Amino acid sequence: MFGFVPAAPVFLWGLTALSVPVLIHLMHSPRARQIDFPSVRFLLACQKKATRRSRLKNIILLLLRMFLLALLAWGLSQPYREDEESHVLPDAAVSMVIVLDNSYSMGYVDKGTSRFERARAAAIGLVDTLKPGDEVAVVLMNEKADPCIKQLTTDLERVKKALRSVELSVVGTNADPAVREALRLVAKAGSAAAAAELAVPGAEGDEAEEIKEEVKDEEAQRRRRQEIHVLTDMQGYSWDAVVKSGFLKTVDTKATIFVSNFARPGSPNAYLTKATVTAGGPEESTVTAEIRAAGAGSPGNIITLNINGRNSTQEAFAVRPGQPVSVPLAARFAEAGTYRCILSLQDDGLAIDDRYHFTVEVGERSRVLVVDGDPSAVAHLSETFYLSMALNPGGDVEGEGASVIDAKVIRQSALRGENLDDLRCLILCNVGRVDGGDLARIENFLRKGGSVLIFCGGNTTATEYNAWQFLPITLTQPVGDPSKKKSFAIGDQRGNHKVFARGIDLRSARFFVCYGSNRFAVKDGGQVLASFAVGHPALVEAPFGQGKVMLFTSSCDLAWTNLPLRRAFLPWLYQVVYYLSNQDIEASAFKLKAPVKFQALAAQYKKMITVTDPEGKQVVLHPQIRGGYAEAEYAATEKPGLYQVSADAAFSHSGGFGVNLDVAKESVLDAASQEAITGAARSGLVRFIDAPGRSVVEEVKQSRERDELWPLLFKLALLIFVIESLFGNLSARARKAGGFTMPLFEVLKQRKPGVEQ
């Protein structure tokens, strides 16, 4: 409901001037003259006709002049339109709460300026619109409501100084708590101004603050203009909680919520979500980065892998919104230890989510014992020549250390003298008969958690091998063509198994001979991982004790296959050895604010752990005994980046760890629906401002201006004055010419000749 209120009601006394035209009209009313004439009938008729015309003219002029005077008097009173429900005076003091979005998506740079910088400048501009006696508070909006100026204050310079010092956070956005806090603050409108005007003799410090907090001026609160300004980029998920709760429909407030959007539609953004590491050879490990996009996507970009401060690999990629891409990058993790890694994209508008930090833990070199069942004085004719060259390429490569696998090759006759306790994997290559003592040692090795890899060959005897309790499948006899005139290939392989990770494919290799077996003769718990096209199993795995046994039914040299000459041989062999040695390499990373747990055996509980965050701040942790383990927890993961750890190697994450943004929502820059927000609020409560398209400050200034009516009234008065002047002049000319003709009556007379004018 709206009402019209005069700003200068004294001029309404001018309405009394409406009596002046009436008096003049009465004073100048025509009177019939007495004329002595013998035949007066025709003269009386003419006199009546002239009197009627004059009376109509005078009444019209009277009404025009009265209307003109009324418009002048009403216009001089300066009327304006007032919202009768708000009772806010046009020049009322303002109680303002600024909600400034400082989530990391506000760091998006467009045309050289970030959204946050524009929003902060607008916030300072809003404060500049206030006058003495107005009050303001500031709430920062991210995952929670973070009061910057906790209470309404009239100290405008203090507020502007605080705004200039506000920085971007590294977290997402939730508008719900910030809007609720702003409504709570604006409900106290008028209290800060009243407290500032109140003189409290002898009250100082906390006592004065308490007195000011208790001051309430309900009338001032009712008459003050209450504004909440939300300066944000309308990030897609930020308003979900507000819309779902619907509290804006029931909130009791006289405030108006102005929502200023500082984002541009379709802003492109590519961001990293995760990284995985697949172990391979010394130069064959792969880091796979998952990249997503929002807005217009990233039609052309480059990703770089940095390992221990040095750029290792670069790859080009393209990504579209809603279609994540996985980009593999070759990596080399040769030595044992912790590798600190960073994946980075070419900077786009939002650079903060173009980095992903993680660590790769590589344990001590896996000790592998290779038993050669068919050695030769000529190196390349030895059964294990290609296998040993693949496992241990020999010495330093580019100064980065030797292979993570320490492979030792022995003859079968030397197996008796080897200690198997320190091994992770035992590889039997075309061995013949194994005596009972060595067989028992191998079985004990498996029961304790070791693993065995078996390659067949010319020395393999089915009856001998089938007697081994740990053999995963029953063998029959060799099949194929030893002359190598005919070959066969691997028909299928279990691509989801770790030994075939990174797309390793053995189907390009040709095989001439293999040991036959029946896939239905696999031991309990075993599985066929690959089969030849001729139907016989090629690679079989089965558990034994706490360890694993894997059987390859062809050879590891060139006697029965050309596999050692194929490109897939080295990465596949490494995958098998890593798998059997429990040497699987995985990337380790944590999300922002996720706790990191350090754990070791209880014997390590007296050893302190020092964690250094990306800004150099150190925290010392003291492990506690929990359930037989020494444990400590680091919870201050509030900054993305690489964290350094100084701790005993027995502790998990002793080499450091990476922390990354939670990009699941905030990096998706699609805007929230204005219609959904408006629909979840009371009518007229929320008002949107397209900040890039127009000035927020100018829009707010215009909203405070009263709806003045007096300019329209003066324009209408001028129009009436012109009409009155023209009508009066026409009347005067007609009187001098001997009569006055009304066009309307002339038309009526033509249509109805009998009508008397």
N, C-alpha and C positions, 0 to 999 in steps of 0.2 A: 504494500500500500504506500502511496506517495501523497504528500500534501504540499501546498504552495505557501511559502513563508516569506513576508517582506523583510528585507534587510534594513530598510529605513522606513518604519511604519508611520513616522510623523507626516510624510508626504501624502498619506491616505486622507488627511484632512482636506486635501485639494479636491476630494470628491464633492465637497459642499459647493464647489463652483458649478456643479451641474444645475443649480437653481438659477444661475444668471441667464442662460439662454431661455429658460422658461419664462422668467420675468420679462425679458425683452420681447418675447413672443406675445405675451399677454398685453404688454404696453402698446405694441404696434398692431394689434388686431384691427382689421378694417371695420369701419362703421358705415352703415347705410346713410346716404345723404337724402334730405327731403327736397324734392323737386316739384314745383307746381306746374303742372302741364295738363291740358284737358284730357289727353288720352295717354294714360300712364301704364296701360297694360303691357305694352311692348318694352317700355323702359324697365319695369320691374323684372321682367323675364331676363333681360340682358344683365341686370345687376346681380341676380341670383347666380347666373352662369359664371360670371367673373369672380364672384365671391368663392364659389366652390373650387375653382382653379387656384386661386390665391391661397386658400386654406390648405390644400394638399401640398403645394410647394413649401409653405411655411413649416408644415409638420415634418416634411423630409429634411429640410435644413435644420430644424430644431433637433431632430434625432441625430443627424450627422455631427452637429456641434457638441451635443451632450456626450456622444460616443468618443469624440476627439478629446474632450476634457477628461473623461474617465480613463482613457488610455494614457494620457500624460500623467495624471495623478498616480495611476497604478505603476507605470514605468519608473517614475521618480522614487517610488518606495523600494525599488530594486528587488522584486520578488525572485525566489529561486525554489527549486523543487527539492523536497526533503523526504528521505525514507522514514516513514512514521514508525516502522518497527525498530530501526536502529537508534533513533533519537540522537544521532551524531550531528553536532553542529558543524557548519562549513569550515570554520577556523579552529576546530577542536584540536587539542593536543593529541599526539600520536604515541601509541604504545606498539613497538615493533619488535618482532623476534625474527632474526635472520637464521635460516637453516642452510648452512653451506656444505655441499657435498664434497668431501675430500677423499672419496674412494679412488683407487688407482686408475679406474677408467677415465676419470676427469683429467688425467695427464695426457690424453690424446691431443696431439699437436695438429692444428689445421691452419694453414697459411702462416706458419711461423709462431703462432700463439696457442698455448694449451687452453683447453676448456676451463681448467681450474683458474688460470690467470685471468681469463675474461670474467669468470664468476666472482672471483675475489674483488676485481675492480668494480664490478656492479654492486657488490655488497658495500664497499666503501662509498660508492656514489649514493646508495640508498641512505646511508648514515648522514651524508652531506645534505640530504633533503630535509633533515629534521631541524627544528628550531629549539631554542632554550625552553626547557620544561618538558620536551619530548623525552621518551625513554626507550631503551633498546637493550636486547640481549642477543647472544650468538650461540647457536648450537651447531656442532660439527656432525655431519651425517656420514656414517660408514656402516659397519656391521652393528653398531650400537649408537646410542645418543651420547655424544661426547661434548658436554657443555664447555664452551670457550669463555664466554661471559655468563656466569652461572645464574645471575639474577638481573632483572631489569635495572638499568642504571641511566642516569642523566649525564654521565661523564662521556660525552661523545668522542673526545680525543683519545681516551683510554680504549674505547671500542675500536677505533680505526687503527690504533697501534697494535692491538691484539690481532686484528684481521691481517695486517701486513706480515705478522710472524707465523701465521698458520701455514702448515706444509701438507703435502699429499701423504696419505697413508698407503699401506701396501695390502689393504684388505678390500673386501667387496662392500656392497651397499644393501641396507635394509631401511627403508623410509619409515617403517612403522614406529619404532621407538623414538626417532627424532621428531616426527610430527606430534606424537603424544606429549613429548617433553615441551615442545613449542606451545601447544595448547595449554599445558599446565602453567607455563610462565606467563602467557598473555592473559590468563585468568586473573593475574595479580595486577592488571593494568591500573595505573594511577598511584600505586603505593610507593613506588620509587620517587616519583615527582613530589608527592606530598611529604615524604620523609626528607627530601632535599630542602624543602622550604621550611621545615620545622626547626626551630632553634631549641636546642636542649641544653640549658646551662649546666655546666659541670659534668656533662656526659662525654666520656672519651672512650676510644678503643672499642672493646667488645660490648661495653654497656651501650654506647651510642648506636652500634650496629643492631643490637637487640631492640632498641627503642624504634629504630627505623623500620625494622621488620614487622613490628606490631602496628604501625600506622596504617590505617585503612580509610580510604575516602570513597565510599560507595557511589556517591553522586558523580565524582570525577571519573570513576571507573565506568559508570554508565554512559557518560557523555564523551569519553575518549574514543578516538579512532583506533581500532585494533587490527593490526596487520601481521600476517605471517608470510615471510618470503622464503620459498624453497628454491635455491639456486642449484641446479642439478643437470645431468645429461640424460635423465629419464632412462637409465640403463634397464634393460628388459625385465630382469627379475626383481628389481629394487622395490617395486610397489606391490608385489604379490601379496605380502602379509596385510597391507592396508586394504586391498580389494577384498581379500577373503574374510577378514574380520568384520568389515562393514561398520566400524565404530564411528566413522564420519557421518553416518546417517542419524545417529542418536546423540552426538556430542552437543552439549549446551554451550554455545559460544556465539558472541557477536562479531568475532573476527572474520576476516576474509583471508583465505589461503591463496597467495599468488605463487604459481609454479612456473618458473622460468627455465626453459629448455635450451641448453647451450650446445647441443649436439646437432650435427648435420646429418640428414638421412643418408643411409647407404655408405657410411664411413667404412673403408676397408680395413681389416685387421687380421693378420695371421698370427697364431700363437702355438707354443709347444705344450703338449699335454703330458707326455711321458717318454721314457727311454728304456729300452731293454738291451741286454748284452747277450750274445750267443758266442760261446767259446769255439775257437777253431785252432788253427796252427799258429805258429809264432807271429805270422803276419796275416792270419785269416780270421781273427775274431771280428764280429760285426756288431756295431751299435745301431739299433733301429730306433729312429725318432718318429713319434706320432705328431702330426701337425694338423690343426684345424683352422678354420677361417670363419669370419663373420663379415657382414656387409657385402662389399663387392668382391671379397676374396683376395687372392694373391696370384695373379696370372703368371708372374715371373719372380722367383726369389732364389736365394742361395742359402744353404745351411752349412755351418762350419762346426767341426768337432775339434775342441781344444783339450789336450791331455797334458796335465802337469804344466800348464802355462805355455804350451806350444801348439800352434794350429797343426792338426794332423791330416784332416780330410775335408774336402768341400764337395757338395753335390747340389745341382740345380733341381728345382721342383716347381710344380704348380698345384694350387689347391683351391677348391671351390667351396662355398658355404654348404654345410650339411654333408660334405663328402670328404672325411678325413683321409689323409694320405700317410703311408709309412715309407720313410726314406732310409735305406740302409747305407751305412758309412763304414768302410773298412777301418779296423783299429788293430793296434799291436800292443798286447799286454804280455811282455816276454818274461819279466822278472816277478818274483813274489813281492807282495806289498800292496799298498793302497794307491790307486790312481785317481786323482782329482780331475773330474771332467766337466766341461761346459759345452752345451749345444747352443748355438746362437744363430738367429736369422738376421738378414739384413734389416736394419731398423725401419719400421713403418711408422704410422702415426702414433701408435702406442708401443713404445720401446720396452716398457718394463716387463711385458710378457713374452719378449723375444729371446729370453734366456732360460735355460734349464740346467740346474746344477745337480750332479750326482757323483757318487764314488763307485769304484770297482775294486773289490777285494780279490786279490789273487794269493792263494795260499802258498806254502812252501812247495818246491818242485816235487812233483809226483815221482816217487821211485818205482820204476817199472823194470821187471826182470824178463828178458826175452830169451827163450830157450830155442836154439837152432838145432833142429833134428836132422838137417842135411847140410852140414858145413862144407866149404870147398876152399882149396888153396887159392883159387881164382875168385877174387872178391865178388864180382858181379854174378857169379854162378852160385853163390851161397844162398840158402833158403831165405835168410833174413836180410839180404843186402838192401832191397828197396824199403823194407819196413824200418830198418834201423836208420837209414838215411832220412826217412820222413819224420821219425820220432825225435831224432837228435841231429839237426842239420849241422851242428858243429860250431861251437864257439860264439864269439860276439858277432852280432849283426847290426851294423850302424850304431855301435856303441850302446845298445839298449839291452845287452845281456843275452844269455842263451835261452833255449826253450824252457817252458815251464815243466816239461817232462824230462826227467833224468832216466834215460833208458840204458840199461846195461845188457849186453848180449853175451851169452855163454853157450858152450856146447852142452848137449844133453848129459854127457858124462859128468859135468861139473855141478849139476843140480844138487847133488847130495851135500856138497860143501857150502851151499848158500843158506843164509839165515832169512827166512821168509817173513819174520815178524815185522820188519821195517818197510815192507813192500805195501803198495796199494793195489798193484795189478801184476799178475803173472800171465805171460803170453807164451803159449806152446805152439811152435811152428813145425808142422810135419814131423812130430816126434813119433818114435816107435814105441816099443814096450817100455812101460814105466814100472820099476820094481816096487814091491810092497811098501818099503820104508818111505820112498819119495811120494807114493800115492797117499799114504796116511798123512804125511806132512801137508800135502796139498789140500786134503779134506779138512784138516784142522785150520789151515789158512782161510779157507772159505767160511768155516763155522764162526770164525772170529771177525768176519766182515770183509775179508779180502775178495778180490774178483779175479776170474780167470777168463782169458780169451784164447780160443782154440782155432787154429787153421789146419785144414786137412792137407794131404799131399800123398806122394808115392809111398811113404813109410807108414801111412795110416793102415791099421788093421781093424776091420769092423768088429771082430770078436773081442779083440783087446779093448777097444774103446767102449764097446757096449757093456763091458764089465765095470767101467767106472761109474760109481754111484751118482756122480755129479754131472754126467753127460746129459744135456737137455733133451736129446731125441735119440731114438734107435737108428743106427746106420745099417744099410744093406750092402751095397757093393758100388764101385765106381761106375759111372755112366758117362758116355760121351765118346769123343774121337781123339785119342792121344796123338794121332798124326797131324792134328790141327787143320784138317781139311774142312771139317764142318764145325760150326760154332753155334752157340745159343746165347741168349741174353737174359737179364733179369726181367721178369714179366710185371711184377708189382712189388711195391714196397710201402711200408706204413709211414707215410709222410708226416704224421703227427707225432712220431716218436723222436726223442732227443737226438738219436744217432743220425737222423736225417734232417736235422734242423738246418735253417738258412738255405733251404731249397736244394740240398745235396741230392744228386740223382746218379745212381750207379748204372742206369739202364743203357748208357753209351758203351759200357765195357762189354767185351766179347769173352765167352767162356767156352773151353773145349772139353773139360772133364770136371765132374763134381761127384761127390759121394751121394748115392741115392739114399732116400729115407722116405718114410711115410709121415705126412703132416699130422695124421691122427695118432702117431706114436710119441707125441710131445709129452714130457713129464708133467706132473701136476704143477700148476702155476706157471708153466712155460707158455711161450707164444712165438709164432713165426713172424719175424719182422720183414722178411723179403723172400720171394720165391722166384725160381727160374721159370722161363717161359715153357720149359718142358714138363713142368709140374712139380719138381722136387724143391723142397725148402732150401734156401740159400743162407739165411741168417736166422738163428734160433736162439732165444734167451730163456733162461729158467733160473729161479732162485735156489740157493743151497745154503743152509745155515743162515747166517746173517749177510752172506755175500751173494754175488751174482755170477752166473756162468753164461758165456756167449760162444756159440759155435758157428764158424763160417765153413761151409761144406766144400769150398774150393781152396786153392792154395794162395799164399801171399807172395809168391814169386811168379815168374813167367812160364812155369812148366804147364800150368793148367789154364791160365788166363792172361789177358793183357791189362787187367785192372791196375797194376802198379804204374803203368805208363799213362793212365788217364788222369785228367785234371782233378777229378772228384776224389781220387785216392787219398791224398794228404788231408784235406778237411774232414773226410769221412773217418779216417783212422784216428784223427785227433778227437773227433766227437765221440767215438767209441771209447777211447782211453779215458777221456774226461768223464764220460758217463760211468764207466766201471770204477774209476778212481774217486768217485764223488767229488770231482773237481769242477763242477758246474759253476760258471762265473755268472753272477747276477749284478745288475745295477742296484745301488742302494740310495734311495732318496726319500725325503719326508715332506709333507705339506706344512705350510705355515701354521705355527702354534701347536703342532703335533709333538708330543713328548718323545724323546729318544732314550731308550733304555740300554744301559751298559750292563753286561752280564758276564761272569766268569765263575770258575770253580771257587768254592768257599775259601780256599787257601789264599786267594788274592784280595781278601776284603780289607787288608791294611794298606793297600796301595791306592793313593789318591789319583783322581782323574781331573785334568784341567782342560776346559773347553774354551776356545777363543772364537768369538763370533766374527762375522765379516767386517765389523768396524773396529776390531781389536780389543773388545772388552772380554776379560777373562773371568771365568767362574770355576771354582774348585769344588769338586764333588767328593764326598766320603762314602764309599760303598757300605752297605749294610747286609747282614746275613739274612737271607730269605729262602727257606726250603732247600738248604744245602748249596746255595749259590750266593756269590757276592754280587749285589745289584746296586745300581745308582741310576737316577733318572734326571735328565736335563730337559726342562720345560720352557726355557727362554728362547724358543725358536720363533722369534717375532720379526726376523729380517730374512729376506731371501738371499741365498749365496752359499758359499762353501765355508764350513765350520772346521777348524783344526782341533785335533784332540791329541793330548799328551797323556798316554796311559800304557799300562802293560799290554803287550801284544795278546795276552790271554783274553782280554775283554773284547766283546763285540764292538764294532765301530771304533776300534782303537786308532785307526788311521784317519778318521774324520768322516764327515757326512755332508750331504747337500740338502738344502731347504728351498722349496719352490712355492710360488704363488698358488692359491687355489683358483685356477682359471675356469673351473666348471661353469660358473655363471657370469662373473664380472667381465671376462674378456669377450662375451657375446654382447655386441654393442647394439643389437636391435632395441628400438625404443618401446617402452611400455605403452599400452593403449590409453589414450586420453579419455576415450569414451567409457572404458571400464572404470577408470578412476572417478570420473564425473558421476557415473551411475552408482558408485558405491558411497557417494557423499550426498549430504542434504543439498537441495537446490540452491544455487548461488554461493555455496560455501567455497568451492574451488574454482579458481580462474587461471587459465593458462596464458603464458606469454611466450611467443616465439622469439627467444632472445637474439639469435643471430640476425633475424629479420628486422628488428626494431629495438630501440633503446629501452631497457628495463626501467631505468630511472624516469624517462619521459612518460612511459606508460603509467607508472605509479603516480607521478605528479598529476597526470590527467585524471586519474581515478579519484584523487583527493579534491579536485576542483568541483564546486557546487554547480548545479545545472541552472545557470542564470536564464531568466525569462525576459528581463527588461529590454535587451536589444531587440527581441522580436516585437515587443509591445511598441517601442519607438518607431520601428519600421512600419508597423500597422497604422500608427497614428499619422505618420507622414502620408501614407496612402489615403487615409480618410480625409486629411487636410486638402490633398489634391482634388479628391472627388467633390468635397464641399465647395472648393473655390470654383471649379468648373461649373458645378450646378448653379451656384449663386450668380456667376457671370452670365450664364445662359438665361437665367430668370430675369436679370436686370435688362438685358438686351431685348428680351421679348416684351417687357413692360414698356420700354421706350418706343418699341415698334407698334404698340397698340394692342398687344395681346401675347398670349403664351400658349404654345402648342405642345401638347404631350404626344410623342410619337405612338405610344401604346394605345392611347385613346383614338388616335387617327386610324390605327389598324383595326380596332374594334368597331369603329363607326363604318368602315368599309365592309366588314363582314356582316354587321347588323345595322343597317341604315336607320332603324327605328330607335336606336339607343341615343339618348340625349347626352351630350358631353357637358 
